[in-house]
């Protein structure tokens, strides 16, 4: 317990800010009194405080950036919630600011996008196949994780010629989403996906799977 020298009320220690130079390690005034004083002081000296803060930030740009980044990294959910709320309340302003930033940072945007695509190849492929499936009005979808599991199941080899796939493999719909006339339409579930090399995928195109394997000499 400690008595506040401002309001003269004895309060629990948690009601005081820490003060390293004080004998008991606590501030002389309680948090409530300190807050009321700061609000009053700021109201009287608003302009001078803003000017002083602006000058300090101008002289300490790197320090401010580092502190801001550290806070954002530690409060990601708060930042996302604030940004979402701001955009919803200021759609036109947010869109204009985003457009202006993109125009000023076109090279950076392209570089960041290229780096992200290179680091998330499977996500990009899954996104494209999901988009293509929706466009073709196909049932189902599949994830990047399912494709990775399929690659392991096929032991990194083409489902048709058994050649090594590497990283440049193609995802093929076994039963095509856009079949030839009279053919059955396939789904976009992982069960209808196989991994082929570029040569085999180009040869298969939208052929029926049995017809394609017969042409390859694997089926009579």
C-alpha positions in Angstrom: 0.0 0.0 0.0 1.1 3.6 -0.7 -0.4 7.0 -0.1 -0.6 9.3 -3.2 0.9 12.7 -2.5 -1.5 14.3 -4.9 -4.9 13.0 -3.7 -3.7 11.8 -0.3 -5.5 8.5 -0.7 -3.8 5.2 0.3 -4.0 2.8 -2.6 -2.5 -0.6 -3.6 1.0 -0.6 -5.1 -0.5 -1.7 -8.5 -2.2 1.7 -8.7 1.3 3.4 -9.0 3.7 3.5 -11.9 7.2 2.2 -11.3 9.9 4.9 -10.6 13.5 3.5 -10.3 14.8 6.6 -8.5 12.2 6.5 -5.7 13.1 4.7 -2.4 10.2 2.3 -2.8 10.5 2.0 -6.6 7.0 3.6 -7.1 5.9 7.0 -8.4 4.8 9.6 -5.9 1.4 10.1 -7.6 -1.1 7.4 -8.3 -1.9 6.4 -12.0 -5.2 8.3 -11.9 -3.8 11.6 -10.7 -0.8 11.3 -13.1 -3.2 10.7 -16.0 -5.4 13.6 -15.1 -2.4 15.9 -14.8 -1.0 14.8 -18.2 -4.3 15.4 -19.9 -4.5 18.9 -18.5 -0.9 19.6 -19.4 -1.4 18.3 -22.9 -4.5 20.4 -23.4 -2.6 23.6 -22.4 0.6 22.8 -24.3 -0.7 20.9 -27.3 1.0 22.8 -30.0 4.4 23.0 -28.3 4.3 19.2 -27.5 3.4 18.4 -31.1 6.2 20.6 -32.4 8.8 19.0 -30.0 7.7 15.5 -30.9 7.8 16.2 -34.7 11.4 17.6 -34.3 12.5 14.6 -32.3 11.0 12.1 -34.8 12.7 14.0 -37.6 16.1 13.7 -35.8 15.6 10.1 -34.9 14.0 8.5 -38.0 15.8 5.1 -37.8 15.0 4.8 -34.1 11.3 5.6 -34.7 11.2 3.0 -37.6 12.7 0.3 -35.4 10.4 1.0 -32.5 7.4 1.1 -34.8 8.3 -2.2 -36.5 8.9 -3.9 -33.1 5.5 -2.8 -31.9 3.7 -3.9 -35.1 5.5 -7.3 -35.0 4.3 -7.8 -31.4 0.7 -6.6 -32.1 -0.1 -8.1 -35.5 -3.7 -8.9 -34.7 -4.3 -5.3 -33.4 -2.7 -3.8 -36.5 -4.9 -6.0 -38.8 -8.1 -5.1 -36.9 -7.2 -1.4 -37.0 -6.4 -1.5 -40.7 -9.6 -3.4 -41.5 -11.7 -1.0 -39.6 -10.0 2.0 -41.2 -10.4 0.7 -44.7 -14.1 -0.1 -44.1 -14.7 3.5 -42.9 -12.4 5.2 -45.6 -12.7 3.0 -48.7 -12.1 5.7 -51.3 -9.3 7.3 -49.3 -7.6 3.9 -48.7 -8.0 2.9 -52.3 -6.4 6.2 -53.5 -3.5 5.9 -51.1 -2.9 2.2 -52.1 -3.0 3.2 -55.8 -0.6 6.1 -55.3 1.8 3.8 -53.3 1.8 1.2 -56.1 2.6 3.9 -58.7 5.6 5.1 -56.6 6.8 1.6 -55.9 6.2 -0.4 -59.0 9.7 -2.0 -59.1 9.5 -2.9 -55.4 6.0 -4.4 -55.9 7.2 -6.6 -58.8 10.2 -7.7 -56.9 8.3 -8.6 -53.7 5.6 -10.4 -55.8 8.3 -12.4 -57.7 10.0 -13.4 -54.4 6.7 -14.5 -52.9 5.8 -16.6 -55.9 9.2 -18.2 -55.9 8.9 -19.1 -52.2 5.3 -20.3 -52.6 5.2 -22.2 -55.9 2.7 -24.8 -54.6 0.3 -22.1 -53.3 0.4 -20.3 -56.7 -0.3 -23.5 -58.5 -3.2 -24.4 -56.2 -4.6 -20.9 -56.6 -4.5 -21.2 -60.4 -6.1 -24.6 -60.4 -8.8 -23.4 -58.0 -9.5 -20.4 -60.3 -9.5 -22.6 -63.4 -11.9 -25.1 -61.7 -14.3 -22.3 -60.7 -14.1 -20.9 -64.2 -15.0 -24.3 -65.7 -17.8 -24.7 -63.1 -16.1 -27.9 -61.8 -16.9 -29.5 -58.4 -14.4 -29.6 -55.6 -11.0 -28.1 -54.9 -7.6 -29.1 -53.6 -4.8 -27.6 -51.5 -1.0 -27.1 -51.9 -0.5 -29.6 -49.1 -2.4 -32.3 -51.0 -0.3 -31.7 -54.1 2.9 -32.1 -52.1 1.6 -35.4 -50.7 0.7 -36.5 -54.2 4.2 -35.6 -55.4 5.6 -37.9 -52.7 3.1 -40.6 -53.5 4.3 -40.6 -57.1 7.9 -40.6 -55.8 8.6 -37.5 -57.9 8.0 -39.2 -61.2 5.6 -38.5 -64.1 2.4 -40.5 -63.8 2.5 -41.4 -67.5 6.2 -41.9 -68.6 7.7 -42.3 -65.1 10.4 -39.8 -65.9 11.7 -37.5 -63.1 9.5 -34.5 -62.6 11.7 -32.0 -60.7 10.1 -28.7 -59.8 8.6 -28.0 -63.3 5.9 -30.6 -63.2 2.3 -30.0 -64.5 -0.9 -30.7 -62.6 -3.3 -32.6 -64.9 -6.9 -33.4 -64.4 -7.2 -37.1 -65.1 -10.7 -36.7 -66.4 -10.6 -33.3 -68.2 -12.7 -30.3 -66.9 -13.3 -29.5 -70.5 -13.7 -32.8 -72.2 -14.0 -33.4 -75.9 -17.5 -33.9 -77.4 -19.4 -36.6 -75.6 -16.8 -37.0 -72.9 -17.4 -37.0 -69.1 -16.5 -33.9 -67.2 -14.1 -34.3 -64.3 -13.8 -32.6 -60.9 -11.2 -30.5 -59.2 -10.7 -32.8 -56.2 -7.2 -34.1 -55.6 -8.5 -37.6 -56.5 -8.8 -36.3 -60.1 -5.3 -34.8 -60.2 -2.1 -36.4 -61.4 1.4 -34.9 -61.9 2.8 -35.1 -65.4 6.0 -33.8 -67.1 5.5 -31.0 -69.5 5.8 -33.3 -72.6 3.2 -35.8 -71.4 0.8 -33.1 -70.2 1.0 -31.3 -73.6 0.3 -34.6 -75.4 -2.6 -35.5 -73.2 -4.3 -32.1 -73.3 -8.1 -32.8 -72.8 -8.1 -36.4 -74.0 -9.9 -39.1 -72.2 -7.4 -40.8 -69.8 -7.8 -44.3 -71.3 -7.4 -43.0 -74.9 -4.3 -41.1 -73.9 -2.7 -44.2 -72.2 -3.5 -46.3 -75.2 -1.8 -43.8 -77.5 1.2 -43.9 -75.1 1.3 -47.7 -75.5 0.6 -48.5 -71.9 -2.9 -49.9 -72.5 -4.2 -52.2 -75.2 
